Amino acid sequence: MENQKKIWRGKQLHYQPEKSHVHPFLVDLWNDVEKATDGRVVMEVLADNGGLKKSHLDIVDGVIQGDIQFYALMGSILGPITPTMNVQSLPFAFRDNTDVYGSMDGLLGEYLRRELGTKGLYLVPGGLMENGFRHIVTNTQPVQDVSDLEGLVIRIPEGQVFEETFRALGAKPVPLFVLELYDALKTGKLQAQENPLAIIDSLKLHEVTKYVSMTSHMWSGFNLIGNLGFWEALPVDIQEIILHQVRTHIGRQRQYTIDLNLELATSLKSQGMVFNMVDTKPFRQRLAGTFYQRWKAELGSEVWGLLEAQVGRLAE
């Protein structure tokens, strides 16, 4: 009797809506993996974390334990597990997407992969999905200068680097899960939020905010991570197929989202949002010195050196 082929089943979670710049590409990725492996890998892609009412780190723990096979999330959310992942959200570190991908697809990404590997997580090479450069969005008045952030109650995602950045800039940051953001802005619990334009669009935040101040203060994306044991148990040919499909579909996702963020600057205006460009030099000056010195110590000289090799010297 012919042996039945082993089928590797699992779940891929992410916390964006189905109608987002993330979900369709992950669906395409795993559909093509299933086809290319002749059905040996079957991965269910679940938007909005599949309805799980758990924190990001609880879900990451589920990945480490093997209950969840893959997850996509921002690097700074992994900071409590691996502090070096905060490097992805270091303010004003990346000038453009070339800096981001040159770092994260290169030697810095390899370093982070080794770090996460010690925690039982596999950082998939080439699996960093695009979200975009982040801007400050307010519902009362635009941010024209760093002084306009003084006392501003602004939502931030989980992550120490976010909190320290906005406190250093004079704001009052409030960590809040992204899917609770719309209601918090609508009810006036928050005065502001900061995100790429793609998030404003996918969460319909143009309905509850008005001003977009183009600060590009941080870059953000979603790291594709997996359970290390699950990955290492896969046959080599399946690993190679997955990595090939990751390069293909994450490459598509990156370009789509870069183009989307450019297009949204026009379409969000047509929906009533008001845009203003910001001179970020005073923001950078506020962070130079003590802030960067503290984060160089937190991230370590090796990570800092790998970052500066790509982006140039930062104002310590």
Buried (B, 14 or more C-beta within 10 A) or exposed (E): EEEEEEEBEBBBBBBBBEEBBBBBBBBBBBBBBBEBBEEBBBBEBBBBBBEBEEEBBEBBBBBBEEEBBBBBBBBBBBBBBBBBBBBBBBBBBBBEBEBBBBBBBEBBBBBBBEBBBEBBBBBBBBBBBBBBBBBBBBBEBBBEEBEBBEEBBBBBBBBBBBBBBBEBBBBBBBEBBBEEBBEBBBEEBBBBBBBBBBBBBBBEBBEBBBBBBBBBBBBBBBBBBBBBEBBEEBEEEBEEBBBBBBBBBBBBBBEBBBEBBEEBBEEBEEEEBEBEEBEBEEBBEBBBEEBBEEBBEBBBEEBBEBBBEBBEEBEB
